[in-house]
Amino acid sequence: MPRGPRGEKRPADVIGNAVKVMRIATGEDTEELPQPERINAGRRGGPARAKALTPQQRAEIARAAAQARWKKSR
């Protein structure tokens, strides 16, 4: 099922989507939005992981990422 601009589920066909928007606008239907704590958890994960790694581990990960990037361009 397609998703709207904020991650909400919408019907795939144009007429079904128009009916869904009309029902939301008139208050007949409610719209389910993603939970903010789930969104923010992803933003916190990267820095938390970097803080938990040793400098040597971070360097190894960075080296592998750089090699993968250079391998693609050749």
N, C-alpha and C positions, 0 to 999 in steps of 0.2 A: 504494500500500500504506500503511495507517495506521501511525502512529509512536507508540511508547510515551512515557512521561514524560521519558526522557532521550534521545530521538531515535532509538531502535532501531526496526527494522522489525518489524511484527507482522502476522499474518493479519487479514483484514477480518471474517471470520465468528467467532462466539462459540466454537464448538466447535474450530475451527482454532487460535484464540488459546489456548484452554485446553490443547490438546495441546502447543502450543509452550512454554507456561509449565511444563507438567509435564516436558517433555524437558529444559528448562533446569535445573529443580529436581533432577532425577535425574542430571544430568551427561551425558546422551546428546547434547545439542546445546549449542553455545556461542552467546553473544549478542554481536553486534558493536556496540560503543559508539562514538560520535563521538570523533575525535582531539582531545585537549585543546589542542594547539597551534593547531588550526584555530579552536577556540572563542575562545581568547585573542587570536588575530590580529584578530578583529573588534573586540574591546574596545580594542586599541591603535591601530586605524586612525583613529578620530575625533580623538583628541588629536594624533596625528602630523600629520594633515592640517591641523588648526588651527594647529599650530606652523609649518608650511611656508607658510601664507598670510600676506600682509601685512595690517596692520590695516584698510586700505582695502578689500581683497578680502573680509575677514570682515564688514565693515559692509555691503557690497553684498549678500552672501549673506543676512545677517540681515534686511536691508530687504526683499528679495524674499520671504523666508519670512513675515515679518509681513504683507505685502500679501496673500499667498496665504491666510493664516489669516483675515484680516478679510474677504476676498472671499467665503469660504465662508459666513460667518454672515449675510450680507445677503441 
